[in-house]
Amino acid sequence: MMAWIACISFMICWARIGRSRAENRVGQYSVCLPRPDNSPSLGESRNMAVKHFPQNEKSLTRKDKLREFNITLTEYLTLDHAKKVPTSDLQTKPNYYLPIHGVFKDTSTTTKVRPVFDASAKSSKLE
């Protein structure tokens, strides 16, 4: 019985992925994360992300890495790895904010700066 339920859930998940798939201007695909219709709200997360931002900015400035980090984030936008949320969507659609910090590896030949998103950060409903 459990295998049957898992199979149905898998099929529903793939159907949703198929409906939410989109191709960007450079031929990369993006999909919405599959979530059950009855999944709970993630809660409020903006205050926590905004609270961590000045700490991150101060750390990057102290390490003289803020400019390099900003270039990397701008590249994310250019490559469609991220997008700015329209101001109108901030009030009308649910949003979840992830705190971000930079990891630096000066010895790397390809990626000296890597943005890291804290997906395990707590929200108001998940504390």
C-alpha positions as CSV (number, residue, x, y, z in Angstrom):
1,M,0.0,0.0,0.0
2,M,2.8,2.5,0.9
3,A,4.5,1.8,-2.5
4,W,1.2,2.7,-4.3
5,I,0.9,6.0,-2.4
6,A,4.5,6.9,-3.0
7,C,4.0,6.1,-6.8
8,I,0.9,8.4,-6.9
9,S,2.7,11.2,-5.1
10,F,5.6,10.8,-7.5
11,M,3.3,11.1,-10.5
12,I,1.6,14.2,-9.1
13,C,4.9,15.8,-8.4
14,W,6.1,15.1,-12.0
15,A,2.9,16.5,-13.4
16,R,3.4,19.7,-11.5
17,I,7.0,20.0,-12.6
18,G,5.9,19.6,-16.2
19,R,3.3,22.5,-15.8
20,S,5.8,24.8,-14.1
21,R,8.8,24.3,-16.3
22,A,10.0,27.3,-18.2
23,E,13.0,28.0,-20.4
24,N,15.0,31.2,-20.1
25,R,16.7,33.2,-22.8
26,V,19.9,31.2,-22.7
27,G,18.2,27.8,-23.0
28,Q,18.2,26.8,-19.3
29,Y,15.2,25.4,-17.6
30,S,13.7,26.4,-14.3
31,V,10.9,24.7,-12.3
32,C,8.8,25.6,-9.3
33,L,9.5,23.5,-6.3
34,P,6.8,20.9,-5.9
35,R,4.7,21.3,-2.8
36,P,1.5,19.6,-1.9
37,D,-1.6,21.8,-2.1
38,N,-2.3,21.4,1.6
39,S,1.2,22.2,2.7
40,P,1.5,24.7,5.5
41,S,2.6,28.3,5.0
42,L,6.3,28.9,5.5
43,G,5.5,31.9,7.7
44,E,7.2,35.3,7.8
45,S,10.9,35.3,7.0
46,R,11.7,38.8,5.7
47,N,12.5,40.3,9.1
48,M,15.1,37.5,9.8
49,A,16.7,37.9,6.4
50,V,16.8,41.7,6.7
51,K,18.3,41.4,10.2
52,H,21.2,39.2,8.8
53,F,21.9,41.5,5.9
54,P,23.8,44.2,7.7
55,Q,25.9,41.6,9.5
56,N,26.8,40.1,6.2
57,E,27.5,43.4,4.6
58,K,29.8,44.4,7.5
59,S,31.7,41.2,7.3
60,L,32.2,41.5,3.5
61,T,33.3,45.1,4.0
62,R,35.8,44.1,6.7
63,K,37.3,41.4,4.4
64,D,37.3,43.9,1.5
65,K,35.0,41.5,-0.5
66,L,31.8,43.5,-0.8
67,R,32.4,44.6,-4.4
68,E,33.4,41.1,-5.5
69,F,30.2,39.7,-3.8
70,N,28.0,42.3,-5.5
71,I,29.5,41.4,-8.9
72,T,28.7,37.7,-8.3
73,L,25.1,38.6,-7.4
74,T,24.7,40.8,-10.4
75,E,25.9,37.9,-12.5
76,Y,23.2,35.7,-11.0
77,L,20.6,38.2,-12.2
78,T,22.2,38.4,-15.7
79,L,22.2,34.6,-16.1
80,D,18.6,34.3,-14.8
81,H,19.7,32.3,-11.8
82,A,17.8,34.8,-9.7
83,K,15.3,37.5,-10.4
84,K,14.1,40.6,-8.7
85,V,10.6,40.3,-7.2
86,P,8.4,43.1,-8.6
87,T,7.3,45.5,-5.9
88,S,3.6,44.7,-6.7
89,D,4.2,41.0,-5.9
90,L,5.6,41.8,-2.5
91,Q,2.1,42.5,-1.2
92,T,0.0,40.2,-3.3
93,K,1.9,36.9,-3.5
94,P,3.5,34.8,-0.8
95,N,7.3,35.3,-0.6
96,Y,10.0,33.5,1.4
97,Y,13.3,35.2,2.0
98,L,16.6,33.3,2.4
99,P,19.5,34.9,4.3
100,I,22.7,34.9,2.1
101,H,26.4,35.1,2.8
102,G,29.5,34.8,0.7
103,V,32.1,32.0,0.9
104,F,35.5,33.0,-0.6
105,K,38.2,30.7,-1.8
106,D,41.0,32.8,-3.2
107,T,42.9,29.7,-4.4
108,S,40.0,28.7,-6.8
109,T,40.7,29.2,-10.5
110,T,37.0,29.4,-11.5
111,T,34.8,30.6,-8.6
112,K,36.5,32.7,-6.0
113,V,33.2,33.9,-4.6
114,R,30.2,31.7,-3.9
115,P,26.9,33.0,-2.5
116,V,25.4,30.6,0.0
117,F,21.7,30.8,0.8
118,D,20.7,29.6,4.3
119,A,17.7,27.4,3.3
120,S,17.5,26.1,6.9
121,A,16.9,29.5,8.4
122,K,13.8,29.6,10.6
123,S,10.7,31.5,9.8
124,S,7.9,32.6,12.1
125,K,6.1,29.3,11.7
126,L,9.1,27.0,11.7
127,E,10.9,28.1,14.8
